């Protein structure tokens, strides 16, 4: 109930309105009761973010499975990432705004969820062949994600069109195609 309430608050009112008090009020419990289940608000937020990552992972994995070749697979995955961010802007943003307390390390179980996202990209990059080893694929996966993520941020903040009107999909596809051309040439 608490996770559902937190997601609803983020979705409907925005991240600044998310607090233990608001969550507790939404489910009819006290803040103290929340802390019987969650270590603190940061722990609760990590749990919400884990659910968001699981949903995003499922959508990206499904898109990649149906694509006929590695390039089409990565294009589909990039498009799903951008579309997910557009459909769920607040939940998507929460993943990057809050990752536990400032002095806390991100728990291994949460890092594993992030790692499996990159693992999808690394698997597709491995299917491209070439001489790229695991470390190069790991770096390439993060570079591709960083580029697509940057496009999402620009689109979400309405800054992508500052240089002239262009679709998010066109920019995302261009980034992926050109990156893969360079990746293939280097391999």
Beta strands, then each sheet from edge to edge (+ up, - down):
end
